[in-house]
Amino acid sequence: QRILRLAEMCRRLETEEEKVLPFYPSSLAESEQQNARMVLEETPSEPLARAMQDYVGLERFWQRFNKAKLEEKALEQARAALANRNQHLRGLLQQYLAGAAINQKVPRESHPL
């Protein structure tokens, strides 16, 4: 109940894009989506399936949670890629500065290479 109440509170903070298209589009074909809807509408016969119907309201929460986790992982990978690029650029800058320092010494001293 607490999670559902918090989800309702967070709904007000969503952007317009999240309200219109909150999740990624389904990868199921139209016939597969219809079959899934029919299965969900059937009255379950197993006790566990009946108990799960009490938690249908959490489906939206788990979709949002999973989307947030996927975005977090994507941002972590992007950050790691940027850190690697930054390190590479720093190395190139150090090489350039070392070359510039050698060029300034050339008129005064003989080049060791």
N, C-alpha and C positions, 0 to 999 in steps of 0.2 A: 504494500500500500504506500509505503514511503517513497519507493522508486517511482511509482505512478504519479504521485503528487509532485515530486521534483520534476518529472518529465513535463507535466502540465505547466509548471512554473517556467521551465526553460523554453517552452514553446513560444512564449512572448519575446524571447531574445533571439529567435531564429531570424536569419536574413530572408529576404523575399525569395531568393533562389532556393534556399533550403525548404521553404514552405511549398514551393511549386514542384520542385524535383528533389526531394530529400535523399533519394538513394540512387544507386546505379541502376540502369535498366536491366531487366531480367534477361538471362541468356536462354530461357526456355522458349520454344516455339509456341504459337497460339494454342495449338491442340494440347500440348503438354501443360500449359497454364490452365486450360479448361479442366483437364483431368485432375490436376492438383486441387483446384477449387472444389470439384465434386467430392474428392476424397476428404477434404477438410469439412465439408458440409454434412457428411454422413455421421450418424451417431456412433461413437466408438463402442465396441463390445468389451474390450480389455480394460481392466481396472486402471492400469497405468495411463492408457490413452484418455480415459475419463478424467483422471487427475490432472493431466496436462491441459485440459480445456480450461481449468482455473487460471492458467498462466498465459493464455492467449494474449492478454493485454500487454505482456512483457515482450511480445515479438518485435514491436516497434523499437523498444529500448535496445534489444540485442542487435537489431539492424544498425541502429545509430552507433552503438558501442563498437561493433565490428568495423563500421566505416571509419570511425575515429582511430581505431587501432591500425587499419590499413594506411590511413593518411600519416599517422605517426611514424610507421615503418618507412614509408616513402620519403618523409622529411629527414629521417635519420640517414638513409642512403644518400640523399642529395647533400646533406651536410658532410658526410664522409668524402663524397666526390669533390666537393668544394675545398675541403681541407687538403686533399691530395693535390688538387690543382694549385692551391695556395703554396704548398710546400715546393712544388715544381717551379712555380714562378719566383719564389724566393731564391732557389738555387740558381736560376738563370740570372737574376739580379746580382747575386754575389759574383758569378762568373763575369758579368759585364763590368762590375765595379773593380774586380781584380784586374781585368784587362785594361781598364782606364787608368788604374794606378801604375801598371807596368808601362803604359804609353807615356805617362808623365816622367818616369824615371829614365826612359830611353835616351834622351839627349845627354844626360849627365853620366850614365853608366852604360856599359855594354850589356846587351840582352843575354841572359843566361841560356836561353833556348837556342 
